[in-house]
Amino acid sequence: MVQIKTLAAALALPLVLAHPGEDKEILRKEMALRNVQHAKATRSLASCQDSPQAKALRSRAAARRLAKARDLRVKRGLVSEKMNHQKRDLTNLEIYSNLSHNKTSSLEYTLDTPEETIFGSNNTCALVPETTIGPYYVTGEYIRQDITEGQIGVPMHIDIQFVDMNTCGPVADIAADVWHCNSTGVYSGVDSDGEGGLNSTFLRGVQFSDEDGVSAFDTLFPGHYDDRITHFHLVAQHNYTVQPNDTYTGGTTLHVGQIYFEDALVDAVEATYPYNTNTIEFTSWELDGWMLEEATSDYDPYVEYVQLGSDLSDGLLAWITVAVDLSSDHTANLTAAASYYEGGGVAHNGSDKGLPPSNPNAS
């Protein structure tokens, strides 16, 4: 696990805005709150992670990931190729002393490698309260696993497993509402300059966690946009209502957060087409204040992954465990840039970056 750094060190660093237009002082206060909550989540997880229930869950997760890798490789005609994996050496992470990042070593795995070696590694992202929704959240997105909608990029199947941070047990029936930009930094669902428009829905979707707490999506590796390192947005909802039109409404918001990808993978993807046609300046992780706060915590916000074949175009299988506090309720902080209805998208007044909607019940 990454060793936690002091809050004073985190706040002493210069910050880049987490999202364009946000006040730096607000971000500093939010990061201070997150630091406290991260420590609480870490203590809770440490107390239960070696329980028989937690160990059995990890074993089932390893088997599930292996089975999915085999399935994807068969479908893509990759069974004779080696899988590739970047495993990070967290023991040498020195974020504040020299702004170095996770050092990696390339490991080649085959399906003969023991499953626990590849798929048993289990980074945990502790999802804790925060007050920034992030840009371009849209309500009313479709319940679906495949969210690609014809977008071009590196295929990625991502396995997100939710656990109760107090028991390390799986949490079923969480609505995992996800969204991210495409390979050239464009978001669907909003009509801000340069984005996909209100009636677009690519790279957005919802899945409900199963009895093992798992929600999975078929998507593409995200690109990058202004002032942010590559990331993947996630809202975790509980006690929602499923609608007849394959969407959901209501619910208790357990968390709004972001998931990240290590440098080696981001760099490799960014060098491929169409990511390399993105004209938006790339922001590295050490200049992204939000990402920097994530990296100071005693948990790991990066996905684990395998490259399914010899080439990135063969696709990725990525996974991460996310820990939630079932007693939390942050619904009041969940604001949207727009809502998507049967007749199309409706923008919320003045909320293209996630400010309160003017009429959340518009039809």
C-alpha positions as a printed NumPy array, in Angstrom:
array([[  0.   ,   0.   ,   0.   ],
       [  1.076,   3.582,  -0.624],
       [  2.189,   5.199,   2.612],
       [  0.012,   8.148,   3.573],
       [  1.658,  11.566,   3.511],
       [  0.922,  14.4  ,   5.892],
       [ -1.898,  16.804,   5.205],
       [  0.493,  19.699,   5.647],
       [  2.674,  18.396,   2.838],
       [ -0.324,  17.973,   0.575],
       [ -1.597,  21.486,   1.164],
       [  1.846,  23.018,   0.744],
       [  1.964,  21.973,  -2.883],
       [  0.74 ,  24.297,  -5.645],
       [ -2.629,  23.144,  -6.946],
       [ -4.055,  23.108, -10.428],
       [ -7.836,  23.469, -10.512],
       [ -9.583,  20.116, -10.335],
       [-12.116,  21.374, -12.822],
       [-11.912,  24.654, -14.787],
       [-13.414,  27.574, -12.915],
       [-13.236,  26.163,  -9.385],
       [-11.694,  28.167,  -6.558],
       [ -8.352,  26.925,  -5.238],
       [ -9.243,  27.619,  -1.615],
       [-12.417,  25.556,  -1.932],
       [-10.353,  22.711,  -3.343],
       [ -7.889,  22.928,  -0.465],
       [-10.718,  22.617,   2.06 ],
       [-12.228,  19.706,   0.144],
       [ -8.885,  17.938,   0.059],
       [ -8.482,  18.407,   3.819],
       [-11.871,  16.763,   4.365],
       [-11.028,  13.947,   1.996],
       [ -7.728,  13.311,   3.773],
       [ -9.529,  12.772,   7.083],
       [-12.112,  10.514,   5.475],
       [ -9.427,   8.527,   3.643],
       [ -7.722,   7.782,   6.939],
       [-11.025,   6.588,   8.415],
       [-11.706,   4.348,   5.426],
       [ -8.192,   2.926,   5.546],
       [ -8.519,   1.982,   9.233],
       [-11.87 ,   0.309,   8.574],
       [-10.568,  -1.698,   5.637],
       [ -7.448,  -2.769,   7.531],
       [ -9.563,  -4.226,  10.321],
       [-11.501,  -6.603,   8.064],
       [ -9.399,  -7.317,   4.974],
       [ -8.002, -10.574,   6.379],
       [-11.37 , -11.987,   7.425],
       [-12.514, -15.301,   5.888],
       [-15.27 , -13.44 ,   4.041],
       [-12.837, -10.956,   2.516],
       [-10.371, -13.679,   1.508],
       [-13.128, -15.734,  -0.126],
       [-14.336, -12.669,  -2.02 ],
       [-10.831, -11.98 ,  -3.329],
       [-10.494, -15.589,  -4.446],
       [-13.77 , -15.423,  -6.368],
       [-12.698, -12.119,  -7.888],
       [ -9.451, -13.631,  -9.186],
       [-11.335, -16.526, -10.757],
       [-13.877, -14.172, -12.313],
       [-11.217, -11.949, -13.862],
       [ -9.358, -14.936, -15.244],
       [-12.557, -16.318, -16.792],
       [-13.304, -12.94 , -18.364],
       [ -9.793, -12.658, -19.757],
       [-10.116, -16.097, -21.332],
       [-13.512, -15.225, -22.783],
       [-12.283, -11.958, -24.296],
       [ -9.157, -13.567, -25.716],
       [-11.157, -16.356, -27.365],
       [-13.588, -13.871, -28.896],
       [-10.707, -11.81 , -30.276],
       [ -8.618, -14.73 , -31.496],
       [ -5.786, -14.089, -29.053],
       [ -5.398, -17.473, -27.352],
       [ -1.933, -18.09 , -28.829],
       [ -0.585, -14.702, -27.72 ],
       [  0.84 , -13.723, -24.355],
       [ -0.973, -11.335, -22.08 ],
       [  1.03 ,  -8.351, -20.907],
       [  0.834,  -6.636, -17.561],
       [  2.475,  -3.639, -15.908],
       [  2.917,  -4.207, -12.189],
       [  3.818,  -1.129, -10.194],
       [  6.463,  -1.079,  -7.499],
       [  4.825,   0.995,  -4.781],
       [  7.764,   0.662,  -2.397],
       [  9.704,   3.318,  -4.282],
       [  6.927,   5.877,  -4.577],
       [  8.262,   9.262,  -3.411],
       [  5.592,  11.724,  -4.468],
       [  6.724,  14.744,  -2.491],
       [ 10.47 ,  14.386,  -2.384],
       [ 11.121,  14.332,  -6.095],
       [  7.726,  14.079,  -7.83 ],
       [  8.592,  10.649,  -9.163],
       [  5.719,   8.318,  -9.96 ],
       [  4.933,   4.653,  -9.707],
       [  7.859,   2.707, -11.126],
       [  6.878,  -0.178, -13.353],
       [  8.356,  -3.363, -14.667],
       [  6.866,  -5.177, -17.635],
       [  5.747,  -8.716, -16.884],
       [  4.56 , -11.15 , -19.514],
       [  1.853, -13.572, -18.415],
       [  0.21 , -16.464, -20.181],
       [ -2.928, -18.349, -19.223],
       [ -0.615, -20.93 , -17.629],
       [  0.478, -18.386, -15.028],
       [ -1.352, -19.038, -11.722],
       [ -4.491, -16.934, -11.62 ],
       [ -3.68 , -15.502,  -8.21 ],
       [ -0.432, -14.083,  -9.597],
       [ -2.164, -12.048, -12.268],
       [ -5.693, -11.499, -11.101],
       [ -5.312, -11.751,  -7.35 ],
       [ -3.662,  -8.328,  -7.077],
       [ -6.344,  -6.066,  -5.78 ],
       [ -5.949,  -2.315,  -5.529],
       [ -8.638,  -0.73 ,  -3.378],
       [ -9.969,   2.758,  -3.971],
       [-11.687,   3.984,  -0.809],
       [-14.661,   6.011,  -1.961],
       [-15.224,   8.695,   0.647],
       [-17.257,  11.926,   0.858],
       [-16.386,  14.828,  -1.381],
       [-18.202,  17.931,  -2.527],
       [-17.087,  18.256,  -6.149],
       [-19.146,  16.348,  -8.693],
       [-16.719,  16.874, -11.552],
       [-17.696,  18.115, -14.97 ],
       [-20.433,  16.839, -17.213],
       [-22.489,  14.567, -14.988],
       [-25.774,  13.764, -16.778],
       [-28.818,  12.099, -15.237],
       [-31.066,   9.689, -17.111],
       [-28.354,   7.629, -18.771],
       [-29.124,   4.133, -20.036],
       [-28.731,   0.935, -18.036],
       [-26.279,  -0.922, -20.27 ],
       [-22.914,  -2.665, -20.126],
       [-21.543,  -1.648, -23.532],
       [-21.192,   2.136, -23.637],
       [-18.872,   2.527, -26.635],
       [-21.496,   3.601, -29.227],
       [-19.073,   3.364, -32.125],
       [-16.353,   5.511, -30.558],
       [-12.789,   4.664, -31.635],
       [ -9.972,   3.802, -29.251],
       [ -8.387,   1.06 , -27.158],
       [-11.111,  -1.41 , -26.06 ],
       [-11.41 ,  -1.786, -22.295],
       [-13.532,  -4.091, -20.15 ],
       [-13.555,  -2.73 , -16.592],
       [-14.613,  -4.751, -13.544],
       [-15.614,  -2.573, -10.565],
       [-16.236,  -4.42 ,  -7.308],
       [-17.95 ,  -2.621,  -4.422],
       [-17.247,  -3.609,  -0.824],
       [-18.496,  -2.254,   2.492],
       [-15.549,  -0.407,   4.009],
       [-16.627,  -1.514,   7.5  ],
       [-16.974,  -5.253,   6.813],
       [-15.037,  -5.836,   3.545],
       [-18.106,  -7.739,   2.357],
       [-19.622,  -7.271,  -1.126],
       [-22.35 ,  -4.678,  -1.673],
       [-25.064,  -5.719,  -4.11 ],
       [-27.518,  -3.442,  -5.926],
       [-25.304,  -0.38 ,  -6.175],
       [-26.004,   1.636,  -9.299],
       [-22.594,   2.324, -10.807],
       [-23.174,   5.383, -12.993],
       [-20.055,   5.989, -15.104],
       [-18.901,   8.416, -17.742],
       [-15.67 ,   9.573, -19.348],
       [-14.379,  11.518, -22.328],
       [-13.516,   9.915, -25.648],
       [-10.057,   9.444, -27.14 ],
       [ -9.742,  13.129, -28.072],
       [-11.148,  14.604, -24.855],
       [-14.803,  15.059, -25.849],
       [-17.714,  14.378, -23.479],
       [-21.185,  13.374, -24.603],
       [-24.406,  14.694, -23.095],
       [-23.529,  18.38 , -22.775],
       [-23.533,  21.33 , -25.141],
       [-20.466,  23.178, -23.875],
       [-18.03 ,  24.324, -26.566],
       [-16.171,  21.387, -28.063],
       [-18.323,  18.699, -26.416],
       [-20.642,  16.127, -28.005],
       [-23.997,  17.879, -27.568],
       [-27.068,  17.335, -25.406],
       [-28.436,  14.457, -27.482],
       [-25.256,  12.369, -27.461],
       [-24.834,   9.482, -24.997],
       [-21.517,   7.811, -25.882],
       [-19.27 ,   6.55 , -23.09 ],
       [-21.986,   6.845, -20.435],
       [-23.988,   4.138, -18.736],
       [-25.254,   2.427, -15.616],
       [-24.857,  -1.101, -14.25 ],
       [-26.068,  -2.6  , -10.969],
       [-23.685,  -4.562,  -8.762],
       [-24.371,  -8.288,  -8.4  ],
       [-24.22 , -10.445,  -5.255],
       [-20.418, -10.165,  -5.284],
       [-20.661,  -6.389,  -5.575],
       [-19.539,  -6.343,  -9.216],
       [-20.514,  -3.901, -11.965],
       [-18.764,  -4.26 , -15.328],
       [-18.603,  -2.139, -18.475],
       [-17.334,  -2.536, -22.012],
       [-15.9  ,   0.798, -23.04 ],
       [-12.749,   2.463, -24.371],
       [ -9.69 ,   3.751, -22.575],
       [-10.346,   7.459, -21.854],
       [ -8.47 ,  10.304, -23.492],
       [ -7.524,  13.523, -21.73 ],
       [ -8.831,  17.094, -21.57 ],
       [ -7.877,  20.462, -20.102],
       [ -6.052,  20.516, -16.765],
       [ -6.76 ,  16.87 , -15.86 ],
       [ -4.872,  13.612, -16.013],
       [ -6.646,  10.664, -17.653],
       [ -9.531,   9.455, -15.477],
       [-12.894,   7.699, -15.319],
       [-15.911,   9.159, -13.447],
       [-18.061,   7.091, -11.093],
       [-21.195,   7.812,  -9.061],
       [-22.301,   5.122,  -6.601],
       [-26.033,   5.136,  -5.787],
       [-28.148,   2.976,  -3.494],
       [-31.931,   2.642,  -3.02 ],
       [-32.752,   3.925,  -6.498],
       [-35.815,   3.225,  -8.66 ],
       [-35.467,   1.477, -12.024],
       [-37.647,   2.994, -14.76 ],
       [-39.383,   1.126, -17.634],
       [-37.213,   2.979, -20.183],
       [-33.958,   1.362, -18.944],
       [-32.863,   4.276, -16.782],
       [-33.066,   4.893, -13.034],
       [-34.095,   7.762, -10.761],
       [-33.563,   8.788,  -7.174],
       [-31.366,   6.949,  -4.75 ],
       [-28.915,   7.692,  -1.976],
       [-25.582,   8.963,  -3.252],
       [-22.822,   7.045,  -1.514],
       [-20.014,   8.68 ,  -3.462],
       [-18.966,  10.7  ,  -6.458],
       [-15.421,   9.893,  -7.503],
       [-12.801,   9.217, -10.104],
       [-10.603,   6.256, -11.015],
       [ -7.141,   6.604, -12.546],
       [ -4.62 ,   4.776, -14.722],
       [ -0.869,   4.515, -14.254],
       [  1.627,   6.493, -16.318],
       [  3.015,   3.573, -18.323],
       [ -0.414,   2.683, -19.647],
       [ -1.509,   6.272, -20.261],
       [  1.7  ,   7.032, -22.165],
       [  1.365,   3.927, -24.313],
       [ -2.261,   4.649, -25.188],
       [ -1.636,   8.34 , -25.853],
       [  0.907,   7.369, -28.523],
       [ -1.705,   5.468, -30.539],
       [ -4.378,   6.651, -32.953],
       [ -6.729,   8.48 , -32.448],
       [ -5.434,   9.581, -29.029],
       [ -2.371,  11.117, -30.696],
       [ -4.626,  13.463, -32.7  ],
       [ -5.941,  15.141, -29.539],
       [ -5.048,  18.85 , -29.744],
       [ -5.704,  19.512, -26.033],
       [ -2.498,  19.934, -24.03 ],
       [ -1.777,  16.899, -21.86 ],
       [ -1.665,  17.474, -18.084],
       [  0.606,  15.124, -16.141],
       [ -0.5  ,  13.734, -12.795],
       [  1.853,  15.89 , -10.712],
       [  0.172,  19.024, -12.102],
       [ -3.344,  17.746, -11.425],
       [ -4.229,  18.84 ,  -7.893],
       [ -7.12 ,  16.411,  -7.575],
       [ -5.08 ,  13.437,  -8.675],
       [ -2.23 ,  14.491,  -6.406],
       [ -4.536,  14.342,  -3.403],
       [ -5.689,  10.856,  -4.394],
       [ -2.078,   9.701,  -4.58 ],
       [ -1.271,  10.891,  -1.032],
       [ -3.757,   8.537,   0.556],
       [ -3.15 ,   5.115,   2.   ],
       [ -5.043,   3.381,  -0.768],
       [ -4.577,   3.   ,  -4.485],
       [ -6.861,   4.856,  -6.957],
       [ -5.316,   3.125,  -9.99 ],
       [ -6.871,   0.185, -11.773],
       [ -4.996,  -3.063, -12.158],
       [ -5.042,  -4.394, -15.704],
       [ -3.807,  -6.856, -18.268],
       [ -3.233,  -6.195, -21.951],
       [ -5.086,  -9.05 , -23.601],
       [ -2.653,  -9.507, -26.468],
       [  0.622,  -8.27 , -27.873],
       [ -0.868,  -4.98 , -29.092],
       [ -2.936,  -2.352, -27.304],
       [ -5.544,  -2.654, -30.035],
       [ -6.237,  -6.156, -28.684],
       [ -7.793,  -4.465, -25.685],
       [ -7.493,  -4.284, -21.911],
       [ -9.115,  -5.996, -18.963],
       [ -9.042,  -3.609, -15.994],
       [-10.283,  -4.033, -12.446],
       [-10.465,  -2.236,  -9.131],
       [-12.209,  -2.713,  -5.794],
       [-14.01 ,   0.329,  -4.409],
       [-14.931,   0.62 ,  -0.744],
       [-18.07 ,   2.531,   0.218],
       [-19.555,   3.73 ,   3.489],
       [-23.173,   2.553,   3.47 ],
       [-24.095,   5.055,   6.191],
       [-23.148,   8.02 ,   4.011],
       [-25.573,  10.189,   2.034],
       [-24.221,  12.857,  -0.298],
       [-27.288,  13.258,  -2.453],
       [-27.393,  17.004,  -1.743],
       [-24.005,  17.365,  -3.442],
       [-25.024,  15.449,  -6.552],
       [-25.645,  18.094,  -9.193],
       [-25.847,  17.597, -12.915],
       [-24.873,  19.485, -16.045],
       [-27.839,  18.054, -17.946],
       [-30.531,  15.386, -17.97 ],
       [-31.303,  12.972, -20.762],
       [-34.961,  12.227, -21.492],
       [-36.876,  10.294, -24.13 ],
       [-37.144,  13.458, -26.197],
       [-33.456,  14.34 , -25.853],
       [-31.111,  16.148, -23.517],
       [-31.979,  19.193, -21.41 ],
       [-29.245,  21.467, -20.068],
       [-29.397,  22.71 , -16.505],
       [-29.06 ,  26.467, -16.335],
       [-25.507,  27.566, -15.647],
       [-24.383,  24.072, -14.757],
       [-22.087,  22.908, -17.54 ],
       [-19.428,  22.197, -14.921],
       [-21.802,  20.583, -12.435],
       [-23.52 ,  23.492, -10.658],
       [-27.05 ,  23.074,  -9.225],
       [-29.669,  22.413, -11.919],
       [-32.338,  25.03 , -12.532],
       [-35.065,  22.431, -13.069],
       [-34.034,  18.861, -12.315],
       [-37.573,  17.612, -12.999],
       [-37.853,  19.09 , -16.489],
       [-39.458,  16.822, -19.064]])
